[in-house]
Amino acid sequence: MSIAESVALLIGCSDYQLEDIDDLPGAANDVDAFKHLLERDLEFDRVTTLSGWSDDEASRPTHDNIVRAFENLIQSAKPDSQILILMSGHGTNFPVPESQTDLLDPANPEPDGLDEAFLPADYALGQNMILDNQIGQWLNQLKTKGSHVWIVFDSCHSGTMTRSASSNEEVARYISPKAAGVSPEELQAAKKRADLHVEQNASRSQASDEFIDNSRSDGGTGSVVAFFAARSHQTEAELIRPRVTGIKRGLLSYHLEQELRERKGTTSYGDLGRALINRYQTDGRRKPSPFWTGDLEREVLGLKSWPKQRPLFLNRKGEEMFVSGGQLAGLHAGAMLEVFAPGDKEQTSPLGQVRVLSSNATSANVQRTDSSTDDTWPENSLCQLLSSAADTRVRLDLFALDESGLKSLADKRLANLIRKQAVESGYQVGQEADDPDWAFVVLQSSGDALLLPNQELDLLVTPDSESQMLEGVPHARFNADTLEDASKLLDQLTSEIEKIAKWNNLQRLIVAAQSQVSSGNSVSIEAYDTAGKTIANSQLRPGDIVELRATNTNLSRDYWYVIVQLNSNFGIGLVGGETGRGIGTLRHAPPNDPPKAQPIYRFRCGDSQPGSFGVVVIALDTRDHPHTPNYSFLRQDRLGSSTKRTVADPASTPFEKLLDATLWSPTQFRSQQGLDKPQILSWTWTISSP
C-alpha cells in the first residue's frame, strides 16, 4: 500500500523574457519563503520549485517546465496525499477562439467569452500561456487519484480593469490584454458574444469560470481548495512586506505564509480565509479582496473534515464586536448567541454569550453578557443562535446634521408630528425607543432628510460626497418640500417604516418556520453554477450566473413552490418559477426513478447590484392547496423607492392570512404556523462591489 505524502509545487514567475511585461521579483521571494516554511516548519516530504531565470534551465518557470511539473505531480499522486501548489506571477485574459462555437462547451466552459490565463516566464505574444481550463483538468486528475489539493493563485485573472500604474512601492500582478497582444476590438467582440450567448441559453447549466470542480468524483475521494489573490475586477499587488525589509512579496503569499507560521492547532480552510481578511485589514488594505472556494470545511493540510458551519462569526472593529449574518441570518436586537473558539468545531467549550444590540442585513453589533469571561476572544469565533427577540417594532431616533455635527432634532413641531404618528402606526421614537435601530436625520445644508440605519450614522460626518457615503446603504430621502407638508411627510415616513417592519417580520417568520419543519422537509434547494456544480461559497461576484434547483423527495405528493426574494435594500419580490412570477410545481418522481433536481430560478449577478440578497422558497402540498397560490401581497419596492405598486390580491389560505397578519403586526411577532404547514427554505448570497 502506498504511503501518503506531503508534496508541494512552487511556481514563481519573476523574470519575464518579453520586454513589455514587468518583472515581478516578489514572485521568486514568495517561492523562497514558502519553501522555507514547508521544509522546515511543516516538514513536507518533497518541494519542487520553478522560479527565477537561472542557468539551470530545468528550474525556470517556463511553459514546458510547468506542464512537465504538473504531469509529474499527477503521476506520483497517492490517495490522501497533501499537495500544495503556489502559482505566483502575472495573469490576464484571452478571448475564447471563434472555433469554439459554444461558449458553454463542457470541454472549455466560458460564459463570459474569456479564457483566464497564467503567464509563464517565457510567455510570447499569444503563445506559452496556461489557460484556466488546463489547470482545472490537472486539478481534477489529482483529485480523482484521491489526493487533497490546495492551490494558491497569487496573480490576477481580470479582464475588466486596465493595468495598474507601476511604482517602486507597488506593482500590479496583471498584464493588460493589450500588452498580451489582444486588441480592444477583440475584447469587445468577446463581451458581445458572451452577452448574446447568455440570452440564448438561459436555461442551460453547463459552464463555469472556476478552476476547480468539486462535484465530479470520477471514483476518487480527493478534494480541491483554491485561494485567489483578487476578484475578477481587481488586480493583485506586489509590494514591500514587511515594510522595513525592502523585500517585495505578493500580498496574498506574504499574509498566507505569515498566518501559517503563527497559527497554532488545527483549522479549516474557511477559518484560514477569514483570518486572512483580518490580516489584510490590519495591513490597511481594502483591495484587492482575496477569496477561496472548494472543500472549505476540511482541515488545512490534513484529513479531518467538519460539518458545514452556518456563517455566524464574531469579529472586532475597534472596541465593538460584530457577528456576520445579520438579519438575513435571523439576528435582531435582543437575540442571544453562544460563542466558541474557531478551533472548537464540535462546540463543546463555550467561551461565553453575546446579546445583539442592533443589526442590519449582513451584520449584527453584539455585546458580552455579564456571565461571560473577561478574556479576549479570538477573531472569527463561532456563534450559535440561542434565542431571538419577539418585539418587531422599528425603533427610530431623530437627529439634525449641521456643520458642527449630529445633534438631537430641535424642531419640536416636526418631532411631535413624528412621535404622534409613531403611536398610531406602531413604531417607537426618541426616548421611548430603547437602542434605536433607525435614524431620521434632517440635513440643515439642503433642508432634506434621510432615513437610514442607526449604525450608519458615522457616514454622515465623513468628508466623502453624499452619493459615495450612502453607496450600498439602505436609505430613504425626504425632500425639503415634503418636510413642509405634514401630511405628505407622515405618509411617506409611515410607508418606509412599514417596509422595514414587513421585511424584518418576514425574516423572523422564515427563521421560526424553518426551525419547526426543516427536519421533515420533502423539498430541498441548492444553488449551482453554470457548470452544474453546487455553490459552497455564497460570496458571489458581478457576472456570476446562479441557478437554484429544488428537489421533491416525496414519492407520492406534488408541491407548489413560491419564490420570494429579499435584498439588503428591504425590497421583496416574487422571482423565477415557471412563468417568471415566482410560482411553479414540483412533481414527484415516477415509480422506480430517483428524485431529480428541478431548476426554479436562474439569475446573473449584475455589476451594479452590490449587497446582500436572500431567496425564500415556500413549498405547499398540492393536495392541501388545489388552487394556484398567490403571494403577490408580499411584494414591495426597495427602501426609498417612489414606485407605486398595484393593489395585490388578498391572502386566502390559512397560512397566507397568518403570514399577512404577522408581517403587518407592528408590535408582536407570532411564530406559530398556519393549518396548512408549508415547508420553508432559504438561500442567501452577497455580491461584491465592482
C-alpha positions as CSV (number, residue, x, y, z in Angstrom):
1,M,0.0,0.0,0.0
2,S,1.4,3.4,-1.0
3,I,2.1,5.9,1.8
4,A,0.5,9.3,1.6
5,E,3.0,12.2,1.3
6,S,3.1,16.0,1.7
7,V,4.2,17.4,-1.6
8,A,4.5,21.0,-3.0
9,L,4.9,22.6,-6.4
10,L,6.0,26.2,-6.0
11,I,6.0,28.4,-9.2
12,G,7.3,32.0,-9.2
13,C,7.5,33.8,-12.5
14,S,9.7,36.8,-11.6
15,D,11.9,37.3,-14.7
16,Y,9.7,37.7,-17.9
17,Q,11.5,37.4,-21.2
18,L,9.0,39.6,-23.1
19,E,10.2,43.2,-22.9
20,D,6.7,44.7,-22.5
21,I,6.0,42.7,-19.3
22,D,7.1,44.0,-15.9
23,D,9.3,41.6,-13.9
24,L,8.0,40.5,-10.5
25,P,10.9,40.0,-8.1
26,G,8.4,39.3,-5.4
27,A,7.3,36.1,-7.1
28,A,10.7,34.5,-6.6
29,N,10.6,35.7,-3.0
30,D,7.2,34.1,-2.5
31,V,8.7,30.8,-3.6
32,D,11.7,31.1,-1.3
33,A,9.6,31.9,1.7
34,F,7.1,29.1,1.1
35,K,9.9,26.6,0.5
36,H,11.5,27.5,3.9
37,L,8.1,27.2,5.6
38,L,7.2,23.9,4.1
39,E,10.5,22.2,4.5
40,R,11.5,23.4,8.0
41,D,8.2,24.2,9.8
42,L,5.7,21.9,8.2
43,E,8.1,19.1,7.3
44,F,6.9,18.4,3.7
45,D,8.3,15.3,2.1
46,R,9.0,16.9,-1.3
47,V,9.1,20.5,-2.5
48,T,9.6,21.3,-6.2
49,T,10.4,24.9,-7.2
50,L,10.3,26.6,-10.6
51,S,11.5,30.2,-10.1
52,G,13.6,33.0,-11.4
53,W,15.7,32.6,-14.6
54,S,18.9,30.8,-13.6
55,D,21.5,29.0,-15.8
56,D,19.7,25.7,-14.8
57,E,17.1,25.6,-17.5
58,A,15.2,22.8,-15.7
59,S,14.5,25.2,-12.8
60,R,13.0,28.0,-14.9
61,P,9.2,28.6,-14.7
62,T,8.7,28.1,-18.5
63,H,5.6,26.8,-20.1
64,D,7.1,23.4,-20.8
65,N,8.6,23.1,-17.3
66,I,5.3,24.0,-15.6
67,V,3.4,21.5,-17.8
68,R,6.0,18.8,-17.0
69,A,5.9,19.5,-13.3
70,F,2.1,19.1,-13.2
71,E,2.3,15.9,-15.1
72,N,4.9,14.5,-12.7
73,L,2.7,15.6,-9.8
74,I,-0.3,13.7,-11.2
75,Q,1.8,10.6,-12.0
76,S,3.2,10.4,-8.4
77,A,0.0,11.4,-6.6
78,K,-1.3,9.0,-4.0
79,P,-4.6,8.7,-2.0
80,D,-4.7,11.1,1.0
81,S,-1.6,12.9,-0.1
82,Q,-1.5,16.6,0.7
83,I,-0.5,18.7,-2.3
84,L,0.2,22.4,-2.1
85,I,0.6,24.4,-5.4
86,L,1.6,28.0,-5.5
87,M,1.3,29.9,-8.8
88,S,2.9,33.4,-8.4
89,G,3.1,35.7,-11.4
90,H,1.2,37.7,-13.9
91,G,-2.4,36.8,-15.1
92,T,-4.6,38.1,-17.9
93,N,-7.5,37.2,-20.3
94,F,-7.8,36.0,-23.8
95,P,-11.0,35.8,-25.9
96,V,-12.3,32.3,-26.4
97,P,-11.3,31.2,-30.0
98,E,-14.0,31.6,-32.7
99,S,-13.5,27.9,-33.5
100,Q,-15.3,27.2,-30.2
101,T,-18.9,27.9,-31.3
102,D,-20.4,27.0,-28.0
103,L,-19.3,29.1,-25.0
104,L,-20.9,26.5,-22.7
105,D,-18.9,23.6,-24.2
106,P,-18.1,21.4,-21.2
107,A,-14.6,21.0,-22.5
108,N,-14.0,24.7,-22.0
109,P,-17.0,26.4,-20.4
110,E,-16.5,30.2,-20.5
111,P,-19.8,32.1,-20.2
112,D,-18.0,35.5,-20.1
113,G,-16.3,34.7,-23.5
114,L,-12.9,35.0,-22.0
115,D,-10.2,32.4,-21.1
116,E,-8.3,33.3,-17.9
117,A,-4.6,32.6,-18.1
118,F,-1.5,32.4,-16.1
119,L,1.6,33.7,-17.8
120,P,4.9,31.6,-17.6
121,A,8.1,33.5,-17.7
122,D,8.7,32.6,-21.4
123,Y,5.3,33.9,-22.5
124,A,5.4,35.3,-26.0
125,L,2.5,37.2,-27.7
126,G,-0.3,34.6,-28.0
127,Q,2.0,31.7,-27.1
128,N,3.0,29.7,-24.0
129,M,0.1,30.8,-21.7
130,I,-1.5,28.3,-19.4
131,L,-5.3,28.6,-19.6
132,D,-7.7,28.1,-16.7
133,N,-9.4,25.0,-18.2
134,Q,-6.0,23.3,-18.5
135,I,-5.3,24.0,-14.8
136,G,-8.8,22.7,-14.0
137,Q,-8.1,19.4,-15.8
138,W,-4.9,18.9,-13.9
139,L,-6.6,19.6,-10.5
140,N,-9.4,17.1,-11.3
141,Q,-6.9,14.4,-12.2
142,L,-5.2,14.9,-8.8
143,K,-8.5,14.8,-7.1
144,T,-9.5,11.7,-8.9
145,K,-6.4,9.9,-7.6
146,G,-7.6,10.7,-4.1
147,S,-5.2,13.5,-3.3
148,H,-6.2,16.6,-1.3
149,V,-5.0,19.7,-3.3
150,W,-4.6,23.2,-2.1
151,I,-3.8,25.6,-4.9
152,V,-2.9,29.3,-4.3
153,F,-3.2,31.7,-7.3
154,D,-1.2,34.8,-6.4
155,S,-1.9,36.6,-9.7
156,C,-4.7,38.4,-11.4
157,H,-7.3,36.9,-13.7
158,S,-9.2,40.1,-14.6
159,G,-10.3,41.4,-18.0
160,T,-12.3,44.3,-16.6
161,M,-9.6,46.6,-15.3
162,T,-6.7,48.4,-17.0
163,R,-3.2,47.8,-15.9
164,S,-2.3,49.5,-12.6
165,A,0.4,52.1,-12.6
166,S,3.7,50.7,-11.6
167,S,5.8,52.3,-8.8
168,N,8.8,51.3,-6.6
169,E,6.3,50.6,-3.8
170,E,3.6,48.6,-5.6
171,V,3.3,46.7,-8.9
172,A,0.2,45.0,-10.2
173,R,0.4,41.3,-11.0
174,Y,-1.7,41.8,-14.0
175,I,-0.9,42.2,-17.7
176,S,-3.5,44.1,-19.8
177,P,-4.8,42.1,-22.7
178,K,-3.3,44.8,-25.0
179,A,0.2,44.1,-23.6
180,A,-0.5,40.4,-24.1
181,G,-1.4,41.0,-27.8
182,V,-5.2,41.2,-27.6
183,S,-6.8,44.2,-29.2
184,P,-9.7,46.2,-27.6
185,E,-11.9,45.2,-30.5
186,E,-11.3,41.5,-29.8
187,L,-12.3,42.0,-26.2
188,Q,-15.4,43.9,-27.1
189,A,-16.4,41.3,-29.6
190,A,-15.9,38.6,-26.9
191,K,-18.2,40.5,-24.5
192,K,-20.9,40.9,-27.0
193,R,-20.6,37.2,-27.9
194,A,-20.9,36.3,-24.2
195,D,-24.0,38.5,-23.6
196,L,-25.7,37.1,-26.7
197,H,-25.0,33.5,-25.6
198,V,-26.4,34.1,-22.1
199,E,-29.7,35.3,-23.6
200,Q,-29.9,32.4,-26.0
201,N,-29.0,29.8,-23.4
202,A,-30.7,31.0,-20.3
203,S,-32.0,27.5,-19.4
204,R,-28.7,25.7,-19.9
205,S,-26.5,24.7,-17.0
206,Q,-23.1,23.6,-18.2
207,A,-20.5,26.4,-17.8
208,S,-18.2,27.8,-15.1
209,D,-15.4,30.3,-14.8
210,E,-13.8,28.5,-11.8
211,F,-10.7,26.4,-11.8
212,I,-12.0,23.5,-9.7
213,D,-14.8,21.0,-9.9
214,N,-15.8,19.5,-6.5
215,S,-18.9,17.9,-8.0
216,R,-17.1,15.3,-10.1
217,S,-15.5,12.5,-8.2
218,D,-14.7,10.1,-11.1
219,G,-14.2,7.4,-8.5
220,G,-11.7,9.4,-6.4
221,T,-12.1,10.6,-2.9
222,G,-9.8,13.6,-3.0
223,S,-10.6,17.3,-2.7
224,V,-9.6,20.6,-4.1
225,V,-9.4,24.0,-2.4
226,A,-8.4,27.2,-4.3
227,F,-7.3,30.5,-2.8
228,F,-7.4,33.5,-5.3
229,A,-5.5,36.8,-4.8
230,A,-8.1,39.0,-6.3
231,R,-11.7,39.0,-7.6
232,S,-12.2,39.2,-11.3
233,H,-12.5,43.0,-11.4
234,Q,-9.4,43.6,-9.2
235,T,-5.6,43.4,-9.6
236,E,-3.2,41.7,-7.2
237,A,-0.4,43.8,-5.7
238,E,3.3,43.1,-5.4
239,L,4.8,45.3,-2.7
240,I,7.3,45.5,0.0
241,R,6.4,43.4,3.1
242,P,7.4,43.7,5.8
243,R,7.9,47.4,5.0
244,V,11.2,47.7,6.8
245,T,12.9,44.9,4.8
246,G,12.8,46.3,1.3
247,I,11.8,42.8,0.1
248,K,8.9,42.6,-2.4
249,R,6.2,40.0,-2.0
250,G,2.8,39.1,-3.4
251,L,0.2,40.4,-0.9
252,L,-1.6,37.1,-0.7
253,S,1.5,34.9,-0.5
254,Y,3.0,37.1,2.2
255,H,0.0,37.1,4.6
256,L,-0.8,33.5,3.9
257,E,2.7,32.4,4.8
258,Q,2.7,34.6,8.0
259,E,-0.7,33.1,9.1
260,L,0.6,29.5,8.6
261,R,3.7,30.3,10.6
262,E,1.8,31.8,13.5
263,R,-1.3,29.7,13.6
264,K,-1.5,27.1,16.4
265,G,-3.5,23.9,16.3
266,T,-5.8,22.6,13.6
267,T,-8.0,24.9,11.5
268,S,-10.2,24.7,8.4
269,Y,-9.6,26.3,5.1
270,G,-12.6,28.5,5.7
271,D,-11.2,29.7,9.0
272,L,-7.9,30.3,7.4
273,G,-9.5,32.5,4.7
274,R,-11.4,34.6,7.3
275,A,-8.1,35.1,9.3
276,L,-6.5,36.2,6.0
277,I,-9.1,39.0,5.7
278,N,-8.3,40.2,9.2
279,R,-4.6,40.4,8.2
280,Y,-5.5,42.5,5.2
281,Q,-7.5,44.9,7.3
282,T,-4.6,45.2,9.8
283,D,-2.3,45.9,6.9
284,G,-4.6,48.7,5.9
285,R,-5.7,47.0,2.6
286,R,-9.2,47.4,1.4
287,K,-8.4,46.0,-2.0
288,P,-7.8,43.5,-3.6
289,S,-10.3,41.1,-2.0
290,P,-9.0,37.6,-1.8
291,F,-11.5,34.8,-2.0
292,W,-11.5,31.0,-1.7
293,T,-13.6,28.1,-2.8
294,G,-13.7,24.3,-2.6
295,D,-13.8,21.9,0.3
296,L,-13.6,24.7,2.9
297,E,-14.5,22.7,6.0
298,R,-11.5,20.4,5.5
299,E,-8.5,20.7,7.8
300,V,-5.7,22.8,6.3
301,L,-3.1,20.2,5.0
302,G,-4.9,17.5,6.9
303,L,-7.5,14.8,6.5
304,K,-10.2,15.9,9.1
305,S,-13.4,17.4,7.8
306,W,-16.1,19.2,9.9
307,P,-19.8,19.7,9.1
308,K,-20.6,22.8,7.2
309,Q,-20.8,25.8,9.5
310,R,-23.6,28.4,9.4
311,P,-21.9,31.7,8.6
312,L,-22.0,33.3,12.0
313,F,-18.6,34.6,13.1
314,L,-17.5,37.0,15.7
315,N,-15.1,39.8,14.9
316,R,-14.0,43.2,16.3
317,K,-13.9,46.6,14.9
318,G,-12.1,48.8,17.4
319,E,-13.8,48.3,20.7
320,E,-17.0,47.0,19.2
321,M,-17.9,43.4,18.4
322,F,-19.9,42.2,15.3
323,V,-21.3,38.9,14.2
324,S,-21.6,38.2,10.4
325,G,-25.0,37.2,9.0
326,G,-27.2,40.0,10.3
327,Q,-30.9,40.0,9.7
328,L,-30.6,37.6,6.8
329,A,-29.4,35.0,9.4
330,G,-32.2,35.9,11.8
331,L,-30.2,38.2,14.1
332,H,-32.2,41.0,15.6
333,A,-31.9,43.2,18.6
334,G,-32.2,41.2,21.8
335,A,-31.1,37.9,20.2
336,M,-28.7,35.8,22.3
337,L,-25.7,33.8,20.8
338,E,-23.2,31.4,22.4
339,V,-19.6,31.9,21.4
340,F,-17.0,29.2,20.7
341,A,-13.3,29.3,19.7
342,P,-12.6,28.9,16.0
343,G,-11.0,25.5,16.6
344,D,-13.9,24.2,18.7
345,K,-15.7,22.7,15.7
346,E,-17.7,20.3,17.9
347,Q,-18.7,23.3,20.1
348,T,-18.1,21.7,23.4
349,S,-16.5,24.5,25.4
350,P,-18.4,27.8,25.1
351,L,-16.4,31.0,25.7
352,G,-19.5,32.9,26.8
353,Q,-22.5,34.6,25.4
354,V,-23.3,37.8,23.5
355,R,-26.5,39.8,23.0
356,V,-27.4,41.5,19.8
357,L,-27.6,45.3,20.2
358,S,-28.5,46.2,16.6
359,S,-28.3,44.6,13.2
360,N,-28.5,45.3,9.5
361,A,-28.9,42.9,6.6
362,T,-25.4,41.5,6.8
363,S,-24.0,42.0,10.3
364,A,-25.0,42.5,14.0
365,N,-23.5,44.6,16.7
366,V,-23.2,42.5,19.8
367,Q,-22.1,42.9,23.5
368,R,-20.9,40.3,26.0
369,T,-23.3,39.2,28.7
370,D,-22.4,39.6,32.4
371,S,-21.8,35.9,32.7
372,S,-19.1,35.8,30.0
373,T,-15.4,35.8,30.9
374,D,-13.2,38.8,30.6
375,D,-10.7,37.0,28.4
376,T,-10.1,38.3,24.9
377,W,-11.9,36.1,22.4
378,P,-10.2,35.2,19.2
379,E,-11.2,36.7,15.8
380,N,-13.7,34.6,13.8
381,S,-15.0,32.8,16.9
382,L,-18.1,30.6,16.0
383,C,-21.5,31.7,17.2
384,Q,-24.6,29.6,17.7
385,L,-28.1,31.3,18.0
386,L,-29.7,30.6,21.4
387,S,-32.8,32.8,21.3
388,S,-34.3,35.6,19.3
389,A,-36.4,38.7,20.2
390,A,-40.1,38.8,19.9
391,D,-40.8,42.6,19.5
392,T,-40.5,43.8,15.9
393,R,-41.3,47.4,16.4
394,V,-39.0,49.7,14.4
395,R,-37.1,51.9,16.9
396,L,-36.4,55.4,15.5
397,D,-34.3,58.3,16.8
398,L,-34.4,61.9,15.5
399,F,-31.4,64.0,14.6
400,A,-30.3,67.1,12.8
401,L,-27.0,67.5,10.9
402,D,-25.2,70.8,10.5
403,E,-21.6,72.0,10.2
404,S,-20.9,71.2,13.9
405,G,-22.1,67.6,13.5
406,L,-25.0,65.4,14.6
407,K,-27.4,66.6,17.4
408,S,-30.8,65.8,18.6
409,L,-33.6,67.2,16.4
410,A,-34.5,70.6,17.9
411,D,-37.5,71.2,15.6
412,K,-40.2,70.5,18.2
413,R,-43.1,70.8,15.6
414,L,-41.5,68.1,13.4
415,A,-40.5,65.9,16.3
416,N,-44.0,66.0,17.8
417,L,-45.6,65.2,14.5
418,I,-43.4,62.1,14.1
419,R,-44.0,60.9,17.7
420,K,-47.7,61.2,17.3
421,Q,-47.7,59.3,14.1
422,A,-45.5,56.6,15.7
423,V,-48.1,55.9,18.4
424,E,-50.8,55.4,15.7
425,S,-48.5,53.3,13.4
426,G,-46.8,51.2,16.0
427,Y,-43.2,52.2,15.9
428,Q,-41.1,53.8,18.7
429,V,-39.4,57.3,18.6
430,G,-36.9,59.1,20.7
431,Q,-36.5,58.3,24.4
432,E,-39.1,55.5,24.4
433,A,-37.1,53.7,21.7
434,D,-34.6,51.6,23.6
435,D,-31.5,51.1,21.4
436,P,-32.9,52.7,18.3
437,D,-32.0,50.9,15.1
438,W,-33.0,53.6,12.6
439,A,-32.4,57.3,12.4
440,F,-34.4,60.2,10.8
441,V,-31.8,62.9,10.1
442,V,-32.7,66.5,8.9
443,L,-29.8,67.9,6.8
444,Q,-29.6,71.6,7.5
445,S,-27.5,72.2,4.4
446,S,-30.2,71.2,2.0
447,G,-33.4,71.1,4.0
448,D,-33.8,67.4,3.1
449,A,-34.0,64.5,5.5
450,L,-32.7,60.9,5.4
451,L,-34.0,57.7,7.0
452,L,-31.1,55.2,7.4
453,P,-29.8,52.5,9.8
454,N,-28.7,54.0,13.1
455,Q,-25.3,52.2,12.9
456,E,-24.5,54.0,9.6
457,L,-24.8,57.5,11.2
458,D,-21.0,57.9,11.2
459,L,-21.1,58.0,7.4
460,L,-22.9,61.4,7.5
461,V,-19.9,63.1,9.1
462,T,-17.3,61.7,6.6
463,P,-15.7,64.0,4.0
464,D,-17.0,61.9,1.1
465,S,-19.7,63.1,-1.1
466,E,-23.3,62.1,-0.2
467,S,-23.5,59.7,-3.1
468,Q,-20.3,58.0,-2.1
469,M,-21.1,57.7,1.6
470,L,-24.6,56.3,1.0
471,E,-23.5,53.8,-1.6
472,G,-24.7,50.3,-0.6
473,V,-26.6,51.7,2.5
474,P,-30.4,51.3,2.6
475,H,-32.0,54.7,3.0
476,A,-34.9,56.9,2.0
477,R,-34.8,60.6,1.2
478,F,-37.4,63.2,2.1
479,N,-37.0,66.5,0.1
480,A,-37.4,69.9,1.7
481,D,-40.9,70.4,0.2
482,T,-42.1,67.1,1.8
483,L,-40.9,68.2,5.2
484,E,-43.0,71.4,4.9
485,D,-46.1,69.3,4.1
486,A,-47.0,67.4,7.4
487,S,-49.5,65.0,5.7
488,K,-47.2,64.1,2.9
489,L,-44.2,63.7,5.2
490,L,-46.1,61.4,7.6
491,D,-47.5,59.3,4.8
492,Q,-44.1,58.8,3.2
493,L,-42.3,58.1,6.5
494,T,-45.0,55.6,7.6
495,S,-44.7,53.8,4.2
496,E,-41.0,53.5,4.6
497,I,-41.2,52.2,8.1
498,E,-43.8,49.7,7.1
499,K,-41.4,48.4,4.5
500,I,-38.8,47.9,7.2
501,A,-41.2,46.2,9.6
502,K,-42.6,43.9,6.9
503,W,-39.1,42.9,5.7
504,N,-38.0,42.2,9.3
505,N,-41.1,40.2,10.2
506,L,-40.8,38.1,7.1
507,Q,-37.3,37.3,8.0
508,R,-38.3,36.3,11.6
509,L,-41.1,34.2,10.3
510,I,-38.8,32.4,7.9
511,V,-36.3,31.6,10.7
512,A,-39.0,30.4,13.0
513,A,-40.8,28.2,10.4
514,Q,-37.5,26.7,9.2
515,S,-36.6,25.6,12.7
516,Q,-40.0,23.9,13.1
517,V,-40.3,22.0,9.9
518,S,-36.9,21.6,8.3
519,S,-36.2,18.2,9.8
520,G,-39.2,16.7,7.9
521,N,-38.9,18.6,4.7
522,S,-39.7,16.7,1.4
523,V,-38.3,19.6,-0.6
524,S,-34.8,20.9,-0.6
525,I,-33.0,23.6,-2.6
526,E,-29.4,24.0,-3.7
527,A,-27.5,26.6,-5.7
528,Y,-25.5,25.7,-8.8
529,D,-23.1,27.5,-11.1
530,T,-23.4,27.2,-14.8
531,A,-21.3,24.1,-14.9
532,G,-23.9,22.3,-12.7
533,K,-21.6,22.4,-9.6
534,T,-23.1,23.2,-6.2
535,I,-22.0,26.6,-4.9
536,A,-20.5,26.2,-1.5
537,N,-19.4,29.8,-1.0
538,S,-22.3,32.3,-1.2
539,Q,-19.8,35.2,-1.8
540,L,-20.6,35.9,-5.4
541,R,-19.0,38.2,-8.0
542,P,-20.5,40.6,-10.6
543,G,-21.2,38.5,-13.7
544,D,-21.7,35.2,-11.9
545,I,-24.6,33.1,-13.1
546,V,-26.5,31.1,-10.4
547,E,-29.2,28.5,-10.8
548,L,-31.4,27.5,-7.9
549,R,-32.7,23.9,-8.1
550,A,-35.4,22.3,-5.9
551,T,-35.8,18.6,-5.3
552,N,-39.0,16.9,-4.3
553,T,-38.1,13.7,-2.4
554,N,-41.7,12.7,-1.6
555,L,-42.7,9.7,-3.7
556,S,-46.4,10.4,-3.9
557,R,-47.0,14.1,-3.4
558,D,-46.6,17.2,-5.7
559,Y,-45.8,20.6,-4.3
560,W,-46.5,24.2,-5.4
561,Y,-43.5,26.4,-4.8
562,V,-43.3,30.2,-4.4
563,I,-40.0,32.0,-4.6
564,V,-39.7,35.2,-2.6
565,Q,-36.5,37.3,-2.9
566,L,-35.3,39.7,-0.3
567,N,-32.5,42.2,-0.8
568,S,-30.5,44.3,1.6
569,N,-32.4,47.5,0.4
570,F,-35.5,46.0,2.0
571,G,-37.1,45.1,-1.3
572,I,-39.3,42.0,-1.6
573,G,-40.2,40.4,-4.9
574,L,-41.5,37.2,-6.5
575,V,-39.0,35.8,-8.9
576,G,-38.3,32.7,-11.1
577,G,-40.8,29.9,-11.3
578,E,-42.4,28.6,-14.5
579,T,-43.7,32.0,-15.7
580,G,-41.2,34.3,-14.1
581,R,-43.8,35.3,-11.4
582,G,-42.3,33.2,-8.6
583,I,-44.7,30.2,-8.8
584,G,-44.3,26.7,-10.1
585,T,-44.9,23.0,-9.4
586,L,-42.5,20.3,-8.2
587,R,-43.7,16.9,-9.4
588,H,-42.9,13.7,-7.5
589,A,-40.6,11.3,-9.3
590,P,-42.2,8.4,-11.3
591,P,-42.1,4.9,-9.7
592,N,-38.6,3.4,-9.6
593,D,-36.9,6.7,-10.6
594,P,-34.8,8.7,-8.2
595,P,-35.9,12.3,-7.4
596,K,-34.3,14.9,-9.7
597,A,-33.4,18.5,-9.0
598,Q,-35.5,20.9,-11.0
599,P,-34.3,24.4,-12.0
600,I,-36.6,27.0,-10.4
601,Y,-34.7,30.3,-10.6
602,R,-31.7,31.5,-12.7
603,F,-30.1,34.9,-12.4
604,R,-27.0,36.8,-13.2
605,C,-25.2,39.0,-10.6
606,G,-25.2,42.4,-12.1
607,D,-22.2,44.8,-11.9
608,S,-24.4,47.5,-10.4
609,Q,-26.0,45.3,-7.7
610,P,-23.6,45.0,-4.8
611,G,-25.1,44.0,-1.4
612,S,-26.8,41.0,0.2
613,F,-29.7,39.1,-1.1
614,G,-31.9,36.2,0.0
615,V,-34.3,33.8,-1.6
616,V,-37.1,32.1,0.3
617,V,-38.9,29.1,-1.2
618,I,-42.3,28.2,0.3
619,A,-43.4,24.7,-0.7
620,L,-47.1,23.8,-0.4
621,D,-48.7,20.3,-0.8
622,T,-51.0,20.5,-3.8
623,R,-53.5,18.2,-2.0
624,D,-53.9,20.9,0.6
625,H,-53.8,23.7,-2.0
626,P,-55.8,22.7,-5.0
627,H,-55.6,26.2,-6.5
628,T,-52.5,28.1,-7.6
629,P,-51.1,30.0,-4.6
630,N,-50.9,33.8,-4.8
631,Y,-48.4,35.6,-2.7
632,S,-48.4,38.9,-4.5
633,F,-49.2,40.6,-1.2
634,L,-45.6,40.1,-0.2
635,R,-44.2,42.4,-2.9
636,Q,-42.7,45.7,-2.0
637,D,-40.2,48.0,-3.6
638,R,-36.8,48.9,-2.1
639,L,-36.5,51.5,0.7
640,G,-36.7,55.0,-0.8
641,S,-38.4,53.9,-4.0
642,S,-41.3,56.1,-5.1
643,T,-42.8,53.5,-7.4
644,K,-46.5,52.7,-6.6
645,R,-47.4,49.1,-6.9
646,T,-50.9,48.0,-7.9
647,V,-53.1,46.6,-5.1
648,A,-52.3,42.9,-4.7
649,D,-54.9,40.1,-4.3
650,P,-55.7,39.5,-0.6
651,A,-54.4,36.5,1.3
652,S,-56.8,33.5,1.2
653,T,-55.4,30.3,2.7
654,P,-54.8,30.0,6.5
655,F,-51.0,30.3,6.1
656,E,-51.3,33.3,3.8
657,K,-53.6,35.0,6.2
658,L,-51.3,34.3,9.1
659,L,-48.3,35.5,7.1
660,D,-50.1,38.7,6.0
661,A,-51.2,39.4,9.6
662,T,-47.7,38.8,11.0
663,L,-46.0,40.9,8.5
664,W,-48.2,43.9,9.2
665,S,-48.4,43.4,13.0
666,P,-46.4,46.4,14.4
667,T,-46.0,45.1,18.0
668,Q,-45.8,41.3,18.1
669,F,-44.2,38.5,16.2
670,R,-46.1,35.3,16.1
671,S,-44.0,32.3,15.1
672,Q,-46.7,29.6,15.0
673,Q,-47.6,28.2,11.6
674,G,-51.0,28.1,9.8
675,L,-53.0,25.0,9.5
676,D,-51.5,24.1,6.1
677,K,-47.9,23.9,7.4
678,P,-45.8,24.8,4.4
679,Q,-42.2,23.9,4.1
680,I,-39.9,27.0,4.1
681,L,-36.4,27.0,2.8
682,S,-33.9,29.8,2.1
683,W,-30.6,30.6,0.4
684,T,-28.6,33.9,0.9
685,W,-25.7,35.4,-1.0
686,T,-23.6,38.6,-1.2
687,I,-22.4,40.3,-4.3
688,S,-19.1,42.2,-4.0
689,S,-18.9,45.8,-5.2
690,P,-17.4,46.1,-8.8
